[in-house]
Amino acid sequence: MPHARLLPAIRAVVFDFDGTLAATDIDFAGIRARLREYFVAHDCWDESLFQRYILEMIDSVCARLGGERAAVVRRGALQIVHDGEVEACQGAAPYPGVAEALRELERRGYRLGIFTRNSRECCHLVLCRHPLPHTALLARDDVPNVKPHPDHLLQTLERLDVRPEWALVVGDHHTDVETAVACGAHAVGVLTTTGTREKFAECGARLVLGSAAELPNVLPPKPGG
């Protein structure tokens, strides 16, 4: 097992969901375009917002508005996001080999968690048809601050009763790696979507794999090495 020495005493693995465990293929560009139209219609759009992540875009708009108007606009904006996610998740499935990999890690005794910026409802649209072993799932509905804010990962690790230095975070986006590093956890990047080896390495990933399905090949036979 050539890579095991690069991953210290890991006891838990926390996965991103979209693009890491499941091929949801959410149309983020389409959601962004619909949000822009919505905010323009409500006279609260600023072109500088388009460079932000979707949830942070909504937060920025609502912070400027304040009061009841902000609450109304937020509800409408989140509905647009939710509709786009549901459309993608209704027919989504895990990547090949992922379910088998998670079952193998569970068999070895690793604690498994999921943290995602997606909604809990959309995760369950996939998981009810394609169950994946996990002890904790924290979606955006479950935390006040979503990743890349460190609190999202820290609360997930608290549910798993694991210290950050004993945890491995697996994700397809550089923010997953950055969140892990900020918390003192270890990270593995996967090349299932747009992430690159260079960007993952720059952000501090210990390893880069083609898919989360490869994880059993690089982790020790039992937690703690």
Beta strands, then each sheet from edge to edge (+ up, - down):
strand 1: 12-15
strand 2: 111-115
strand 3: 136-138
strand 4: 167-171
strand 5: 186-190
strand 6: 207-209
sheet 1: 3+ 2+ 1+ 4+ 5+ 6+
end
